[in-house]
């Protein structure tokens, strides 16, 4: 249930920005969420909506969550690829057991490049969790 702590952190951050900008209402939030964060966009959306419904300044806020696909790159041959994270992939059972980003980093950096066989892999995208935009009514 990382979604709850993430939603509360987003709420606190946006509330601080609203006060700093002397805004009256938050109209829209745009969040970029990488698929490797293991955060469910639907659960995050629901949690934010639940938190926001009791706050007059957030009550009508539209929440937009953009998913970022994961892309890996081989440090040796520079080949980049999108891993198969479907439920049919053997990788997904390992992902479900990883409870922290550090463990995920270790797992992904122990992967093998499908092009040259090197195990020197970088995760180029998919770990992001970014508050990309806030629209405020003054």
KOLDRENVO-638739 format. One record per residue (C-alpha): residue number from 1; x, y, z. Coordinates in steps of 0.25 Angstrom, whole numbers, padded with zeros to 4 digits. Example, Ala and Ser with C-alpha at 12.3 -4.5 7.8 and 13.67 -1.06 7.14 Angstrom:
REM KOLDRENVO-638739
<node 1,<0049,-0018,0031>>
<node 2,<0055,-0004,0029>>
END
This chain:
REM KOLDRENVO-638739
<node 1,<0000,0000,0000>>
<node 2,<0011,0010,-0004>>
<node 3,<0000,0018,-0011>>
<node 4,<-0006,0023,0002>>
<node 5,<0008,0029,0007>>
<node 6,<0011,0034,-0008>>
<node 7,<-0003,0041,-0008>>
<node 8,<-0001,0047,0005>>
<node 9,<0012,0053,0001>>
<node 10,<0006,0058,-0012>>
<node 11,<-0005,0065,-0004>>
<node 12,<0005,0071,0006>>
<node 13,<0014,0076,-0006>>
<node 14,<0002,0082,-0014>>
<node 15,<-0004,0088,-0001>>
<node 16,<0009,0095,0001>>
<node 17,<0010,0100,-0013>>
<node 18,<-0005,0105,-0012>>
<node 19,<-0002,0113,0000>>
<node 20,<0011,0118,-0005>>
<node 21,<0004,0123,-0018>>
<node 22,<-0007,0128,-0010>>
<node 23,<-0017,0120,-0018>>
<node 24,<-0031,0117,-0015>>
<node 25,<-0033,0104,-0022>>
<node 26,<-0025,0093,-0029>>
<node 27,<-0032,0091,-0043>>
<node 28,<-0023,0080,-0048>>
<node 29,<-0011,0071,-0045>>
<node 30,<-0002,0064,-0055>>
<node 31,<0006,0052,-0050>>
<node 32,<0017,0044,-0057>>
<node 33,<0017,0030,-0052>>
<node 34,<0027,0019,-0056>>
<node 35,<0023,0005,-0058>>
<node 36,<0035,0000,-0050>>
<node 37,<0030,0008,-0037>>
<node 38,<0021,-0003,-0035>>
<node 39,<0010,0007,-0031>>
<node 40,<-0004,0005,-0037>>
<node 41,<-0008,0017,-0044>>
<node 42,<-0023,0013,-0042>>
<node 43,<-0020,0012,-0027>>
<node 44,<-0013,0025,-0026>>
<node 45,<-0024,0032,-0033>>
<node 46,<-0034,0026,-0024>>
<node 47,<-0026,0030,-0012>>
<node 48,<-0024,0044,-0016>>
<node 49,<-0038,0046,-0019>>
<node 50,<-0042,0040,-0005>>
<node 51,<-0032,0050,0001>>
<node 52,<-0037,0062,-0007>>
<node 53,<-0052,0060,-0005>>
<node 54,<-0051,0065,0009>>
<node 55,<-0043,0078,0005>>
<node 56,<-0051,0089,-0001>>
<node 57,<-0038,0094,-0009>>
<node 58,<-0036,0081,-0015>>
<node 59,<-0051,0076,-0017>>
<node 60,<-0052,0078,-0032>>
<node 61,<-0038,0075,-0035>>
<node 62,<-0035,0067,-0048>>
<node 63,<-0024,0056,-0046>>
<node 64,<-0017,0052,-0059>>
<node 65,<-0007,0041,-0057>>
<node 66,<0002,0038,-0069>>
<node 67,<0009,0024,-0069>>
<node 68,<0024,0024,-0073>>
<node 69,<0029,0011,-0080>>
<node 70,<0041,0004,-0075>>
<node 71,<0053,0004,-0084>>
<node 72,<0066,-0003,-0081>>
<node 73,<0080,0000,-0088>>
<node 74,<0092,-0008,-0089>>
<node 75,<0105,-0001,-0084>>
<node 76,<0113,-0009,-0093>>
<node 77,<0106,-0009,-0107>>
<node 78,<0096,0002,-0105>>
<node 79,<0085,-0007,-0109>>
<node 80,<0072,-0002,-0102>>
<node 81,<0059,-0010,-0101>>
<node 82,<0046,-0010,-0094>>
<node 83,<0045,-0022,-0084>>
<node 84,<0033,-0031,-0084>>
<node 85,<0025,-0028,-0071>>
<node 86,<0013,-0035,-0075>>
<node 87,<0007,-0046,-0066>>
<node 88,<0012,-0057,-0075>>
<node 89,<0026,-0052,-0073>>
<node 90,<0035,-0060,-0063>>
<node 91,<0040,-0046,-0059>>
<node 92,<0027,-0042,-0053>>
<node 93,<0027,-0052,-0042>>
<node 94,<0040,-0047,-0037>>
<node 95,<0035,-0033,-0038>>
<node 96,<0023,-0036,-0029>>
<node 97,<0033,-0040,-0018>>
<node 98,<0042,-0028,-0019>>
<node 99,<0038,-0019,-0008>>
<node 100,<0047,-0007,-0010>>
<node 101,<0054,0001,-0021>>
<node 102,<0068,-0003,-0016>>
<node 103,<0064,-0018,-0018>>
<node 104,<0058,-0015,-0032>>
<node 105,<0071,-0008,-0036>>
<node 106,<0079,-0020,-0032>>
<node 107,<0069,-0029,-0040>>
<node 108,<0069,-0021,-0052>>
<node 109,<0084,-0018,-0052>>
<node 110,<0086,-0033,-0052>>
<node 111,<0078,-0035,-0065>>
<node 112,<0085,-0039,-0078>>
<node 113,<0085,-0031,-0090>>
<node 114,<0077,-0039,-0101>>
<node 115,<0087,-0033,-0112>>
<node 116,<0101,-0036,-0106>>
<node 117,<0099,-0044,-0093>>
<node 118,<0105,-0033,-0084>>
<node 119,<0100,-0032,-0070>>
<node 120,<0103,-0017,-0070>>
<node 121,<0089,-0011,-0071>>
<node 122,<0084,0003,-0068>>
<node 123,<0069,0006,-0065>>
<node 124,<0067,0018,-0074>>
<node 125,<0052,0020,-0071>>
<node 126,<0041,0014,-0063>>
<node 127,<0045,0018,-0049>>
<node 128,<0039,0032,-0049>>
<node 129,<0029,0038,-0040>>
<node 130,<0028,0053,-0043>>
<node 131,<0018,0063,-0041>>
<node 132,<0019,0069,-0055>>
<node 133,<0008,0080,-0053>>
<node 134,<-0002,0087,-0044>>
<node 135,<-0013,0097,-0049>>
<node 136,<-0017,0106,-0038>>
<node 137,<-0029,0116,-0038>>
<node 138,<-0025,0129,-0031>>
END
